[in-house]
Amino acid sequence: MALWHIWIILGIILFITEIFTPGFLLATFGIGCLIAAIPAVLELHFLWQILTFTAATFLSFLTVRPLYLKFIFPEQQQIPTNVDALIGQEGVVIQPIDNLQNQGRVKVGGEDWKALSKSGEALAQNTVVKIVAIDGVKLIVEPLQKNGQ
C-alpha cells in the first residue's frame, strides 16, 4: 500500500469520526491528512509530508474551523437573565433618590432595589423611572418621560 493511500484513509477516518464529536476539530486534522497526501503522491520525503500535514492542519484550524463554527452555530441574540433582565424595565421610586446622600430606593417588579439617578438629579417619591444600568447591587435610573412631559 502506498503512503498516500494511508494519508487518504486516515483523513477519511478523521472525517467520519468528526460526525460523532462537536467542534470541527478532527476534521481539521482530516484536511491536513488529505493535503499531506499530495507530497506523498509526488514521492517526496516523509519529512515534507509531515510538514505539509502540520501546516495544512494549522491553517485549516485558523481559517476553515472559525468559518464552519460561525455557519453551524450562528450567534443568537442572548436573552438577558438575572439582574441584566431589569435593564429597560420601569419602576417606581419608593424612597426619594439623592445621589449626594447616597439614598434612594426603587420598586421594580415587586422587588425593592437601591437606586441612583443617572443624571445626578434628585427624584421624588412616586416618580416613574426606567432602569438604564446596574452598578453592583444598585440600579441606575432616569425619570420616564411620557408624552413629551
Beta strands, then each sheet from edge to edge (+ up, - down):
strand 1: 90-98
strand 2: 103-108
strand 3: 111-117
strand 4: 128-135
strand 5: 138-143
sheet 1: 1+ 2- 3+ 5+ 4- 1+
end
